[in-house]
């Protein structure tokens, strides 16, 4: 397992740049860069392997952000030299959305020694850590084979059967304009009935290189919204990209049951029989 972070409240879901620096000589460490290709070519963490975000999701238009097929995701991990013992650190340059989606997917596939670099490329570069534009050698293929589990995921059917369940709360991580229906990116506008709006960037500290805000600050806000730790929380956005970060944040706070809805509003908002609230 990855070493506990300096802040025990991070529950191993985030790692700090200084901690990653100390781990860089660990032979089981695999650093995965989910920035844009142009950014990776310009500067990335030394030794990091580039992964295109679109290679970790599946599209079935109009539904976006579905889980990849078993063989496709296994092939990707194999090409990165990842095996059961690998310690995976993912990062991006947007605060953690793409990286969180990769880590969430790994958890769904049963590989849980995977964390996000807190602040991503921003914290790494702005705090004096080395950068490189050299592409590392291709690793030896690992032959790693994984299958999707039912853990960490919620389906449309699950949500529909729990709309009136007081023990289940829906967290909508989209912008307020999307939540209210002012902006429409599907056949229908609005949000899932009863969903609580908590935009994914609310958990980021823009004054501290896009790190996650302190646990107590986030928890106070979530408690005020009714997204409490005694609830089962389903996170969604348009395609479970932004809401993957929300999933990661809640897991880092110690929430027991947090689920991601692959497809999210791109599925719900395009189906004729799903209820909508505006």
C-alpha positions as MATLAB code, in Angstrom:
seq = 'XXXXXXXXXXXXXXXXXXXXXXXXXXXXXXXXXXXXXXXXXXXXXXXXXXXXXXXXXXXXXXXXXXXXXXXXXXXXXXXXXXXXXXXXXXXXXXXXXXXXXXXXXXXXXXXXXXXXXXXXXXXXXXXXXXXXXXXXXXXXXXXXXXXXXXXXXXXXXXXXXXXXXXXXXXXXXXXXXXXXXXXXXXXXXXXXXXXXXXXXXXXXXXXXXXXXXXXXXXXXXXXXXXXXXXXXXXXXXXXXXXXXXXXXXXXXXXXXXXXXXXXXXXXXXXXXXXXXXX';
ca = [
       0.000    0.000    0.000;
       1.006    3.599   -0.447;
       2.328    5.212    2.685;
      -0.143    7.253    4.721;
      -0.038   10.897    3.819;
       1.085   13.520    6.305;
      -2.561   14.401    6.915;
      -4.305   11.279    8.264;
      -7.660   12.718    7.169;
      -6.726   12.186    3.523;
      -7.262    8.395    3.896;
      -4.715    7.563    1.210;
      -6.793    9.037   -1.632;
      -4.398   11.972   -2.130;
      -0.627   12.175   -1.995;
       1.462   15.326   -1.562;
       4.274   16.324   -3.967;
       6.945   15.889   -1.289;
       5.686   12.360   -0.590;
       5.695   11.485   -4.267;
       9.264   12.786   -4.510;
      10.260   10.336   -1.803;
       8.557    7.461   -3.622;
      10.062    8.080   -7.055;
      12.715    5.370   -6.644;
      10.125    2.757   -5.659;
      10.192    0.114   -8.426;
       6.461   -0.520   -8.039;
       5.522    3.134   -8.539;
       3.720    4.071  -11.775;
       3.036    7.779  -12.357;
       0.251    8.500  -14.829;
      -0.158   11.880  -16.520;
      -3.696   12.779  -17.656;
      -2.956   16.306  -18.861;
      -3.513   17.307  -22.472;
      -0.948   15.820  -24.882;
       0.468   19.256  -25.620;
       1.133   19.895  -21.928;
       2.724   16.471  -21.483;
       5.065   17.125  -24.417;
       6.060   20.467  -22.947;
       6.588   19.431  -19.321;
       5.588   16.557  -17.071;
       6.747   14.798  -13.931;
       9.909   12.821  -14.764;
       9.062    9.213  -15.543;
       5.334    9.839  -15.893;
       3.483    7.933  -18.587;
       0.929    9.826  -20.661;
      -2.634    8.501  -20.834;
      -5.268   10.073  -23.046;
      -8.431   10.658  -21.008;
     -10.586    9.303  -23.835;
      -8.801    5.958  -23.461;
     -10.212    5.439  -19.962;
     -13.874    6.010  -20.857;
     -16.338    4.478  -23.302;
     -18.838    6.410  -25.413;
     -22.198    5.165  -26.618;
     -23.693    8.376  -27.997;
     -25.389   10.305  -26.650;
     -24.126    8.698  -23.442;
     -20.590    9.720  -22.493;
     -18.230    8.622  -19.754;
     -19.209    4.973  -19.517;
     -16.829    2.455  -17.995;
     -14.353    0.933  -20.457;
     -14.652   -2.689  -21.508;
     -12.649   -5.180  -19.466;
     -10.270   -6.038  -22.291;
      -9.650   -2.402  -23.246;
      -8.837   -1.277  -19.718;
      -6.698   -4.352  -19.081;
      -4.773   -3.654  -22.296;
      -4.148   -0.067  -21.208;
      -2.846   -1.113  -17.793;
      -0.733   -3.845  -19.374;
       0.866   -1.291  -21.718;
       1.794    0.820  -18.695;
       3.488   -2.121  -17.003;
       0.931   -2.048  -14.191;
       0.365   -5.210  -12.199;
      -1.387   -6.156   -8.967;
       1.460   -4.756   -6.828;
       1.742   -1.404   -8.619;
       1.414    1.835   -6.677;
      -0.335    4.232   -9.060;
      -0.217    8.020   -8.711;
      -2.357    9.928  -11.212;
      -2.328   13.652  -11.883;
      -3.604   16.269  -14.326;
      -3.457   20.035  -14.683;
      -7.111   20.837  -13.921;
      -7.218   20.162  -10.200;
      -7.896   16.447  -10.333;
     -10.975   15.627  -12.436;
      -9.280   13.448  -15.057;
      -6.936   11.910  -12.494;
      -9.830   11.150  -10.147;
     -11.777    9.478  -12.943;
      -8.791    7.209  -13.617;
      -8.412    6.356   -9.930;
     -12.168    5.746   -9.561;
     -12.053    3.413  -12.576;
      -9.117    1.540  -11.078;
     -11.082    1.095   -7.849;
     -14.110   -0.159   -9.802;
     -11.833   -2.718  -11.481;
     -10.484   -3.784   -8.093;
      -7.092   -2.049   -8.108;
      -7.175    0.133   -5.003;
      -3.512    1.092   -4.575;
      -4.145    4.217   -6.621;
      -4.192    7.848   -5.510;
      -4.282   11.367   -6.931;
      -1.482   13.903   -6.599;
      -2.979   16.679   -4.484;
      -2.994   19.785   -6.703;
      -1.629   17.841   -9.651;
       0.852   19.490  -11.975;
       0.172   22.877  -10.372;
       1.397   21.889   -6.909;
       4.272   19.841   -8.316;
       5.630   22.548  -10.631;
       4.892   25.590   -8.488;
       6.601   24.110   -5.440;
       9.946   23.484   -7.085;
       9.796   19.849   -8.083;
      11.558   18.734  -11.281;
       9.900   18.639  -14.699;
      10.890   16.839  -17.869;
       9.941   16.683  -21.540;
      11.537   13.277  -22.053;
       9.209   10.374  -22.768;
      10.131    7.385  -20.592;
      10.882    4.040  -22.181;
       7.896    1.799  -22.754;
       7.537   -0.599  -19.835;
       7.552   -4.339  -20.219;
       3.891   -5.374  -20.802;
       2.506   -6.852  -17.603;
      -0.322   -9.024  -18.917;
      -2.567   -7.628  -16.179;
      -6.185   -8.785  -16.597;
      -8.999   -7.099  -14.696;
     -12.788   -7.189  -14.695;
     -15.288   -4.549  -13.634;
     -16.836   -5.045  -10.225;
     -20.108   -3.619   -8.925;
     -18.261   -1.593   -6.284;
     -18.204    2.226   -6.296;
     -20.846    2.492   -9.050;
     -24.516    3.409   -9.258;
     -26.806    2.590  -12.174;
     -29.798    4.502  -13.468;
     -32.035    1.729  -12.107;
     -30.473    2.007   -8.659;
     -31.038    5.762   -8.600;
     -34.635    5.484   -9.790;
     -35.466    3.002   -7.059;
     -33.867    5.189   -4.373;
     -35.242    8.633   -5.285;
     -37.367    8.654   -2.123;
     -34.827    6.905    0.090;
     -33.765    9.154    2.977;
     -30.577    7.140    3.370;
     -29.395    7.934   -0.171;
     -28.354   11.419   -1.289;
     -27.513   12.541   -4.823;
     -24.617   14.961   -5.242;
     -24.746   17.000   -8.458;
     -21.214   18.224   -9.196;
     -22.073   20.264  -12.310;
     -22.223   24.032  -12.598;
     -25.184   25.833  -11.061;
     -26.409   26.776  -14.552;
     -26.537   23.099  -15.530;
     -28.228   22.162  -12.270;
     -30.966   24.769  -12.672;
     -31.492   23.962  -16.332;
     -30.206   27.302  -17.587;
     -27.552   25.385  -19.542;
     -28.620   22.247  -21.359;
     -26.235   19.543  -22.576;
     -28.771   16.750  -23.079;
     -32.278   16.301  -24.446;
     -33.641   17.375  -21.060;
     -32.422   20.156  -18.751;
     -32.366   20.300  -14.959;
     -31.264   17.753  -12.398;
     -32.246   14.416  -10.919;
     -35.126   14.956   -8.443;
     -33.847   15.655   -4.944;
     -30.207   16.045   -6.006;
     -28.139   18.511   -3.997;
     -25.852   20.885   -5.836;
     -22.193   20.863   -4.763;
     -20.019   21.929   -7.675;
     -16.822   19.929   -7.858;
     -14.533   22.965   -7.746;
     -15.989   24.012   -4.369;
     -13.666   21.468   -2.778;
     -10.540   23.004   -4.352;
      -8.285   25.619   -2.802;
      -7.382   28.024   -5.613;
      -4.949   29.805   -3.304;
      -3.013   26.585   -2.667;
      -2.275   25.209   -6.156;
      -5.719   23.601   -6.567;
      -5.264   21.258   -3.627;
      -8.228   19.823   -1.827;
      -9.520   22.217    0.827;
      -9.029   21.250    4.489;
     -11.262   18.368    5.552;
     -13.115   20.371    8.183;
     -13.945   23.129    5.690;
     -15.439   20.676    3.209;
     -17.230   18.645    5.873;
     -18.920   21.710    7.341;
     -20.233   22.642    3.910;
     -21.400   19.108    3.133;
     -23.126   18.816    6.506;
     -24.915   22.105    5.902;
     -26.143   20.770    2.562;
     -27.327   17.497    4.070;
     -24.617   15.380    2.422;
     -23.674   13.764    5.719;
     -21.442   10.785    6.433;
     -24.354    8.597    7.534;
     -25.790    8.701    3.999;
     -25.027    6.654    0.908;
     -23.881    9.262   -1.616;
     -24.219    9.034   -5.403;
     -22.040   11.531   -7.300;
     -22.877   12.582  -10.839;
     -22.189   15.344  -13.364;
     -22.504   15.252  -17.160;
     -20.303   12.182  -17.690;
     -18.796   11.371  -14.257;
     -15.625   13.307  -14.950;
     -16.115   16.226  -12.552;
     -18.071   14.100  -10.107;
     -15.234   11.562   -9.986;
     -13.328   14.257   -8.107;
     -16.302   14.641   -5.753;
     -16.220   10.873   -5.199;
     -12.513   11.087   -4.403;
     -12.994   13.985   -1.991;
     -15.755   12.234   -0.063;
     -13.737    9.035    0.137;
     -10.809   11.066    1.453;
     -13.072   12.429    4.196;
     -13.945    8.918    5.318;
     -17.396    8.453    3.778;
     -18.124    4.730    3.793;
     -20.370    4.418    0.761;
     -19.792    6.783   -2.156;
     -20.877    5.770   -5.640;
     -20.184    7.253   -9.059;
     -22.808    7.264  -11.793;
     -21.086    6.495  -15.119;
     -22.883    8.224  -17.954;
     -24.440   10.628  -15.453;
     -26.620   13.356  -16.991;
     -25.638   12.343  -20.531;
     -27.628    9.166  -19.827;
     -30.322   10.416  -17.440;
     -31.027   13.592  -19.408;
     -31.392   11.727  -22.697;
     -33.815    9.013  -21.595;
     -37.548    9.538  -22.159;
     -38.737    7.974  -18.890;
     -36.399    9.553  -16.312;
     -37.899   12.218  -14.016;
     -36.315   15.675  -13.974;
     -36.438   18.563  -11.537;
     -35.702   22.204  -12.385;
];
